[in-house]
């Protein structure tokens, strides 16, 4: 793999992190393409995403996908907590 990136995300609670991990697991088990792969590592209330890709376009696409999914899950959890 030619391109790589590591992203650390901090969550406000362990529950939030667990839900995000469960939402992202299917993507890591069977990625939609062979051009990139991601490994997830949990550390306390933090999540480390280690991206490896065959080129920068694949890397960017994988990062965008994971960050969008993470943002969506966090937004849904916040909405549920607020009762909206």
N, CA, C and O atoms as a GROMACS GRO file, in nm:
protein
  336
    1UNK      N    1   0.084  -0.118   0.000
    1UNK     CA    2   0.000   0.000   0.000
    1UNK      C    3   0.089   0.125   0.000
    1UNK      O    4   0.187   0.133   0.074
    2UNK      N    5   0.055   0.219  -0.082
    2UNK     CA    6   0.139   0.336  -0.099
    2UNK      C    7   0.098   0.456  -0.013
    2UNK      O    8   0.183   0.537   0.024
    3UNK      N    9  -0.029   0.467   0.018
    3UNK     CA   10  -0.077   0.582   0.095
    3UNK      C   11  -0.132   0.534   0.229
    3UNK      O   12  -0.195   0.428   0.238
    4UNK      N   13  -0.105   0.612   0.334
    4UNK     CA   14  -0.158   0.574   0.464
    4UNK      C   15  -0.184   0.696   0.550
    4UNK      O   16  -0.125   0.803   0.530
    5UNK      N   17  -0.272   0.678   0.647
    5UNK     CA   18  -0.305   0.786   0.742
    5UNK      C   19  -0.355   0.722   0.870
    5UNK      O   20  -0.412   0.613   0.869
    6UNK      N   21  -0.332   0.791   0.980
    6UNK     CA   22  -0.382   0.747   1.110
    6UNK      C   23  -0.463   0.862   1.169
    6UNK      O   24  -0.416   0.976   1.174
    7UNK      N   25  -0.585   0.832   1.212
    7UNK     CA   26  -0.673   0.933   1.269
    7UNK      C   27  -0.715   0.887   1.407
    7UNK      O   28  -0.756   0.772   1.426
    8UNK      N   29  -0.705   0.978   1.504
    8UNK     CA   30  -0.747   0.950   1.642
    8UNK      C   31  -0.874   1.031   1.669
    8UNK      O   32  -0.877   1.152   1.648
    9UNK      N   33  -0.979   0.962   1.715
    9UNK     CA   34  -1.105   1.028   1.747
    9UNK      C   35  -1.135   1.008   1.895
    9UNK      O   36  -1.125   0.897   1.947
   10UNK      N   37  -1.171   1.116   1.963
   10UNK     CA   38  -1.207   1.110   2.104
   10UNK      C   39  -1.358   1.121   2.117
   10UNK      O   40  -1.421   1.203   2.050
   11UNK      N   41  -1.416   1.039   2.204
   11UNK     CA   42  -1.560   1.038   2.224
   11UNK      C   43  -1.593   1.082   2.366
   11UNK      O   44  -1.512   1.066   2.458
   12UNK      N   45  -1.712   1.136   2.382
   12UNK     CA   46  -1.752   1.189   2.512
   12UNK      C   47  -1.789   1.079   2.611
   12UNK      O   48  -1.790   1.101   2.732
   13UNK      N   49  -1.819   0.960   2.560
   13UNK     CA   50  -1.855   0.850   2.650
   13UNK      C   51  -1.817   0.716   2.590
   13UNK      O   52  -1.796   0.703   2.469
   14UNK      N   53  -1.809   0.617   2.675
   14UNK     CA   54  -1.778   0.481   2.631
   14UNK      C   55  -1.893   0.427   2.546
   14UNK      O   56  -1.871   0.354   2.450
   15UNK      N   57  -2.016   0.464   2.583
   15UNK     CA   58  -2.133   0.419   2.508
   15UNK      C   59  -2.126   0.470   2.364
   15UNK      O   60  -2.152   0.395   2.269
   16UNK      N   61  -2.092   0.595   2.348
   16UNK     CA   62  -2.081   0.654   2.215
   16UNK      C   63  -1.977   0.579   2.131
   16UNK      O   64  -2.000   0.548   2.014
   17UNK      N   65  -1.864   0.551   2.192
   17UNK     CA   66  -1.757   0.478   2.123
   17UNK      C   67  -1.802   0.338   2.083
   17UNK      O   68  -1.776   0.295   1.971
   18UNK      N   69  -1.870   0.267   2.174
   18UNK     CA   70  -1.916   0.132   2.144
   18UNK      C   71  -2.012   0.130   2.026
   18UNK      O   72  -2.003   0.043   1.940
   19UNK      N   73  -2.104   0.226   2.022
   19UNK     CA   74  -2.200   0.231   1.912
   19UNK      C   75  -2.130   0.260   1.780
   19UNK      O   76  -2.163   0.201   1.677
   20UNK      N   77  -2.034   0.350   1.781
   20UNK     CA   78  -1.958   0.381   1.660
   20UNK      C   79  -1.880   0.258   1.613
   20UNK      O   80  -1.880   0.227   1.494
   21UNK      N   81  -1.816   0.188   1.705
   21UNK     CA   82  -1.742   0.067   1.670
   21UNK      C   83  -1.833  -0.036   1.604
   21UNK      O   84  -1.796  -0.096   1.502
   22UNK      N   85  -1.950  -0.058   1.660
   22UNK     CA   86  -2.045  -0.154   1.603
   22UNK      C   87  -2.090  -0.111   1.464
   22UNK      O   88  -2.110  -0.195   1.376
   23UNK      N   89  -2.108   0.018   1.444
   23UNK     CA   90  -2.152   0.069   1.314
   23UNK      C   91  -2.043   0.053   1.208
   23UNK      O   92  -2.074   0.031   1.091
   24UNK      N   93  -1.919   0.065   1.248
   24UNK     CA   94  -1.808   0.059   1.152
   24UNK      C   95  -1.757  -0.083   1.126
   24UNK      O   96  -1.691  -0.107   1.024
   25UNK      N   97  -1.785  -0.176   1.214
   25UNK     CA   98  -1.733  -0.313   1.200
   25UNK      C   99  -1.761  -0.377   1.065
   25UNK      O  100  -1.670  -0.435   1.006
   26UNK      N  101  -1.884  -0.369   1.012
   26UNK     CA  102  -1.909  -0.434   0.882
   26UNK      C  103  -1.818  -0.380   0.771
   26UNK      O  104  -1.778  -0.456   0.682
   27UNK      N  105  -1.786  -0.253   0.775
   27UNK     CA  106  -1.697  -0.195   0.674
   27UNK      C  107  -1.556  -0.252   0.682
   27UNK      O  108  -1.493  -0.276   0.579
   28UNK      N  109  -1.508  -0.275   0.803
   28UNK     CA  110  -1.372  -0.326   0.817
   28UNK      C  111  -1.363  -0.475   0.784
   28UNK      O  112  -1.260  -0.523   0.737
   29UNK      N  113  -1.471  -0.547   0.808
   29UNK     CA  114  -1.472  -0.692   0.781
   29UNK      C  115  -1.480  -0.723   0.632
   29UNK      O  116  -1.413  -0.814   0.583
   30UNK      N  117  -1.561  -0.646   0.560
   30UNK     CA  118  -1.573  -0.669   0.415
   30UNK      C  119  -1.575  -0.534   0.344
   30UNK      O  120  -1.682  -0.482   0.311
   31UNK      N  121  -1.458  -0.477   0.322
   31UNK     CA  122  -1.451  -0.346   0.258
   31UNK      C  123  -1.510  -0.350   0.116
   31UNK      O  124  -1.501  -0.452   0.048
   32UNK      N  125  -1.569  -0.238   0.073
   32UNK     CA  126  -1.632  -0.235  -0.059
   32UNK      C  127  -1.531  -0.245  -0.174
   32UNK      O  128  -1.570  -0.276  -0.287
   33UNK      N  129  -1.405  -0.220  -0.148
   33UNK     CA  130  -1.302  -0.226  -0.251
   33UNK      C  131  -1.172  -0.282  -0.192
   33UNK      O  132  -1.151  -0.277  -0.071
   34UNK      N  133  -1.088  -0.334  -0.279
   34UNK     CA  134  -0.959  -0.387  -0.233
   34UNK      C  135  -0.852  -0.279  -0.235
   34UNK      O  136  -0.737  -0.306  -0.199
   35UNK      N  137  -0.887  -0.160  -0.275
   35UNK     CA  138  -0.788  -0.052  -0.286
   35UNK      C  139  -0.750   0.007  -0.151
   35UNK      O  140  -0.649   0.077  -0.140
   36UNK      N  141  -0.829  -0.022  -0.048
   36UNK     CA  142  -0.796   0.033   0.084
   36UNK      C  143  -0.841  -0.064   0.193
   36UNK      O  144  -0.930  -0.146   0.173
   37UNK      N  145  -0.776  -0.051   0.309
   37UNK     CA  146  -0.818  -0.126   0.427
   37UNK      C  147  -0.798  -0.039   0.550
   37UNK      O  148  -0.716   0.053   0.551
   38UNK      N  149  -0.875  -0.071   0.652
   38UNK     CA  150  -0.873   0.008   0.775
   38UNK      C  151  -0.867  -0.086   0.894
   38UNK      O  152  -0.937  -0.188   0.899
   39UNK      N  153  -0.784  -0.051   0.990
   39UNK     CA  154  -0.780  -0.123   1.116
   39UNK      C  155  -0.824  -0.026   1.225
   39UNK      O  156  -0.783   0.090   1.227
   40UNK      N  157  -0.909  -0.075   1.315
   40UNK     CA  158  -0.958   0.007   1.425
   40UNK      C  159  -0.897  -0.042   1.555
   40UNK      O  160  -0.881  -0.162   1.576
   41UNK      N  161  -0.863   0.053   1.642
   41UNK     CA  162  -0.810   0.020   1.773
   41UNK      C  163  -0.874   0.111   1.876
   41UNK      O  164  -0.876   0.233   1.861
   42UNK      N  165  -0.925   0.050   1.980
   42UNK     CA  166  -0.990   0.124   2.088
   42UNK      C  167  -0.891   0.146   2.201
   42UNK      O  168  -0.819   0.055   2.241
   43UNK      N  169  -0.888   0.268   2.253
   43UNK     CA  170  -0.803   0.303   2.367
   43UNK      C  171  -0.883   0.396   2.458
   43UNK      O  172  -0.893   0.516   2.431
   44UNK      N  173  -0.939   0.341   2.566
   44UNK     CA  174  -1.022   0.423   2.654
   44UNK      C  175  -1.145   0.470   2.579
   44UNK      O  176  -1.220   0.390   2.522
   45UNK      N  177  -1.166   0.603   2.577
   45UNK     CA  178  -1.278   0.662   2.502
   45UNK      C  179  -1.232   0.714   2.367
   45UNK      O  180  -1.296   0.801   2.309
   46UNK      N  181  -1.121   0.660   2.317
   46UNK     CA  182  -1.065   0.703   2.188
   46UNK      C  183  -1.066   0.587   2.090
   46UNK      O  184  -1.058   0.470   2.127
   47UNK      N  185  -1.076   0.624   1.964
   47UNK     CA  186  -1.072   0.528   1.856
   47UNK      C  187  -0.962   0.571   1.759
   47UNK      O  188  -0.957   0.686   1.716
   48UNK      N  189  -0.875   0.477   1.725
   48UNK     CA  190  -0.771   0.504   1.627
   48UNK      C  191  -0.805   0.428   1.500
   48UNK      O  192  -0.827   0.307   1.502
   49UNK      N  193  -0.810   0.501   1.389
   49UNK     CA  194  -0.835   0.442   1.259
   49UNK      C  195  -0.705   0.448   1.180
   49UNK      O  196  -0.650   0.555   1.157
   50UNK      N  197  -0.657   0.331   1.139
   50UNK     CA  198  -0.532   0.321   1.065
   50UNK      C  199  -0.567   0.283   0.920
   50UNK      O  200  -0.604   0.168   0.893
   51UNK      N  201  -0.554   0.379   0.830
   51UNK     CA  202  -0.591   0.361   0.689
   51UNK      C  203  -0.467   0.327   0.607
   51UNK      O  204  -0.361   0.387   0.624
   52UNK      N  205  -0.483   0.231   0.517
   52UNK     CA  206  -0.379   0.198   0.419
   52UNK      C  207  -0.450   0.185   0.284
   52UNK      O  208  -0.555   0.123   0.275
   53UNK      N  209  -0.391   0.245   0.181
   53UNK     CA  210  -0.455   0.242   0.049
   53UNK      C  211  -0.351   0.234  -0.062
   53UNK      O  212  -0.234   0.266  -0.042
   54UNK      N  213  -0.398   0.192  -0.177
   54UNK     CA  214  -0.308   0.177  -0.292
   54UNK      C  215  -0.271   0.311  -0.354
   54UNK      O  216  -0.168   0.322  -0.421
   55UNK      N  217  -0.354   0.415  -0.332
   55UNK     CA  218  -0.326   0.548  -0.386
   55UNK      C  219  -0.399   0.653  -0.302
   55UNK      O  220  -0.483   0.619  -0.219
   56UNK      N  221  -0.367   0.778  -0.324
   56UNK     CA  222  -0.425   0.885  -0.242
   56UNK      C  223  -0.574   0.902  -0.265
   56UNK      O  224  -0.646   0.941  -0.173
   57UNK      N  225  -0.623   0.874  -0.385
   57UNK     CA  226  -0.768   0.884  -0.409
   57UNK      C  227  -0.844   0.781  -0.327
   57UNK      O  228  -0.948   0.812  -0.269
   58UNK      N  229  -0.793   0.660  -0.322
   58UNK     CA  230  -0.857   0.555  -0.242
   58UNK      C  231  -0.848   0.587  -0.094
   58UNK      O  232  -0.941   0.560  -0.018
   59UNK      N  233  -0.736   0.644  -0.053
   59UNK     CA  234  -0.719   0.684   0.087
   59UNK      C  235  -0.821   0.790   0.126
   59UNK      O  236  -0.886   0.780   0.230
   60UNK      N  237  -0.834   0.892   0.042
   60UNK     CA  238  -0.930   1.000   0.068
   60UNK      C  239  -1.072   0.946   0.075
   60UNK      O  240  -1.148   0.985   0.163
   61UNK      N  241  -1.107   0.859  -0.017
   61UNK     CA  242  -1.242   0.802  -0.019
   61UNK      C  243  -1.270   0.722   0.108
   61UNK      O  244  -1.378   0.732   0.166
   62UNK      N  245  -1.174   0.642   0.150
   62UNK     CA  246  -1.193   0.561   0.272
   62UNK      C  247  -1.206   0.650   0.395
   62UNK      O  248  -1.294   0.627   0.479
   63UNK      N  249  -1.120   0.750   0.406
   63UNK     CA  250  -1.128   0.841   0.521
   63UNK      C  251  -1.262   0.912   0.523
   63UNK      O  252  -1.327   0.919   0.628
   64UNK      N  253  -1.304   0.966   0.410
   64UNK     CA  254  -1.433   1.036   0.403
   64UNK      C  255  -1.548   0.945   0.442
   64UNK      O  256  -1.639   0.987   0.515
   65UNK      N  257  -1.546   0.822   0.396
   65UNK     CA  258  -1.652   0.727   0.427
   65UNK      C  259  -1.661   0.700   0.577
   65UNK      O  260  -1.770   0.706   0.635
   66UNK      N  261  -1.548   0.670   0.638
   66UNK     CA  262  -1.547   0.639   0.782
   66UNK      C  263  -1.584   0.760   0.867
   66UNK      O  264  -1.658   0.748   0.965
   67UNK      N  265  -1.534   0.876   0.830
   67UNK     CA  266  -1.566   0.996   0.908
   67UNK      C  267  -1.713   1.036   0.892
   67UNK      O  268  -1.775   1.081   0.988
   68UNK      N  269  -1.769   1.020   0.773
   68UNK     CA  270  -1.911   1.049   0.753
   68UNK      C  271  -1.997   0.956   0.835
   68UNK      O  272  -2.092   1.000   0.901
   69UNK      N  273  -1.965   0.827   0.833
   69UNK     CA  274  -2.043   0.731   0.912
   69UNK      C  275  -2.032   0.760   1.061
   69UNK      O  276  -2.131   0.752   1.133
   70UNK      N  277  -1.913   0.792   1.106
   70UNK     CA  278  -1.892   0.824   1.247
   70UNK      C  279  -1.972   0.948   1.285
   70UNK      O  280  -2.038   0.949   1.389
   71UNK      N  281  -1.967   1.049   1.204
   71UNK     CA  282  -2.041   1.173   1.231
   71UNK      C  283  -2.191   1.147   1.236
   71UNK      O  284  -2.261   1.200   1.323
   72UNK      N  285  -2.240   1.066   1.145
   72UNK     CA  286  -2.383   1.033   1.143
   72UNK      C  287  -2.425   0.962   1.271
   72UNK      O  288  -2.528   0.995   1.329
   73UNK      N  289  -2.348   0.865   1.315
   73UNK     CA  290  -2.380   0.790   1.437
   73UNK      C  291  -2.380   0.884   1.558
   73UNK      O  292  -2.472   0.878   1.640
   74UNK      N  293  -2.280   0.968   1.569
   74UNK     CA  294  -2.272   1.062   1.682
   74UNK      C  295  -2.390   1.158   1.679
   74UNK      O  296  -2.449   1.186   1.784
   75UNK      N  297  -2.425   1.210   1.562
   75UNK     CA  298  -2.540   1.300   1.551
   75UNK      C  299  -2.671   1.232   1.592
   75UNK      O  300  -2.754   1.292   1.660
   76UNK      N  301  -2.688   1.107   1.553
   76UNK     CA  302  -2.809   1.032   1.591
   76UNK      C  303  -2.813   1.010   1.742
   76UNK      O  304  -2.918   1.026   1.804
   77UNK      N  305  -2.700   0.974   1.801
   77UNK     CA  306  -2.696   0.955   1.947
   77UNK      C  307  -2.728   1.084   2.021
   77UNK      O  308  -2.799   1.082   2.121
   78UNK      N  309  -2.676   1.197   1.973
   78UNK     CA  310  -2.706   1.326   2.035
   78UNK      C  311  -2.852   1.361   2.024
   78UNK      O  312  -2.912   1.410   2.120
   79UNK      N  313  -2.912   1.336   1.908
   79UNK     CA  314  -3.054   1.363   1.888
   79UNK      C  315  -3.140   1.278   1.980
   79UNK      O  316  -3.240   1.324   2.035
   80UNK      N  317  -3.100   1.151   1.996
   80UNK     CA  318  -3.175   1.063   2.084
   80UNK      C  319  -3.165   1.110   2.230
   80UNK      O  320  -3.262   1.102   2.305
   81UNK      N  321  -3.047   1.158   2.268
   81UNK     CA  322  -3.028   1.204   2.407
   81UNK      C  323  -3.109   1.330   2.434
   81UNK      O  324  -3.157   1.350   2.545
   82UNK      N  325  -3.125   1.413   2.331
   82UNK     CA  326  -3.202   1.537   2.345
   82UNK      C  327  -3.351   1.513   2.334
   82UNK      O  328  -3.430   1.600   2.367
   83UNK      N  329  -3.390   1.393   2.286
   83UNK     CA  330  -3.530   1.361   2.272
   83UNK      C  331  -3.595   1.420   2.148
   83UNK      O  332  -3.717   1.437   2.144
   84UNK      N  333  -3.512   1.453   2.047
   84UNK     CA  334  -3.570   1.511   1.925
   84UNK      C  335  -3.576   1.409   1.815
   84UNK      O  336  -3.622   1.440   1.705
   0.00000   0.00000   0.00000
